[in-house]
Amino acid sequence: MAGNGPLRGAQKSSAAVSSEQASEGGRQARSLQRPA
């Protein structure tokens, strides 16, 4: 993605970014809650 340049990242909607962060956080939380 870095190869696309900074403008490509800036064009991504904040809604899409927050959605990705939310799903990412959900995955991490589930993996942390899962017993070793």
C-alpha positions as CSV (number, residue, x, y, z in Angstrom):
1,M,0.0,0.0,0.0
2,A,2.9,2.3,0.7
3,G,3.8,1.9,-3.0
4,N,0.6,3.7,-3.9
5,G,1.7,6.9,-2.2
6,P,0.3,8.9,0.7
7,L,-2.6,10.3,-1.4
8,R,-4.1,6.8,-1.7
9,G,-4.3,6.4,2.1
10,A,-5.7,9.9,2.5
11,Q,-8.5,9.2,0.0
12,K,-9.7,6.2,2.1
13,S,-12.9,7.2,4.0
14,S,-12.6,7.6,7.8
15,A,-15.6,5.3,8.1
16,A,-13.7,2.5,6.3
17,V,-10.7,3.1,8.4
18,S,-12.6,3.0,11.7
19,S,-14.4,-0.1,10.5
20,E,-11.2,-1.9,9.8
21,Q,-9.8,-0.8,13.2
22,A,-13.0,-2.1,15.0
23,S,-12.8,-5.5,13.3
24,E,-9.1,-5.7,14.0
25,G,-9.7,-4.9,17.7
26,G,-12.5,-7.5,17.8
27,R,-10.1,-10.2,16.5
28,Q,-7.4,-9.3,19.0
29,A,-9.9,-9.3,21.9
30,R,-11.3,-12.7,21.0
31,S,-7.8,-14.2,20.6
32,L,-6.8,-12.6,24.0
33,Q,-9.9,-14.0,25.7
34,R,-9.3,-17.5,24.3
35,P,-7.5,-19.7,26.9
36,A,-4.0,-20.7,26.1
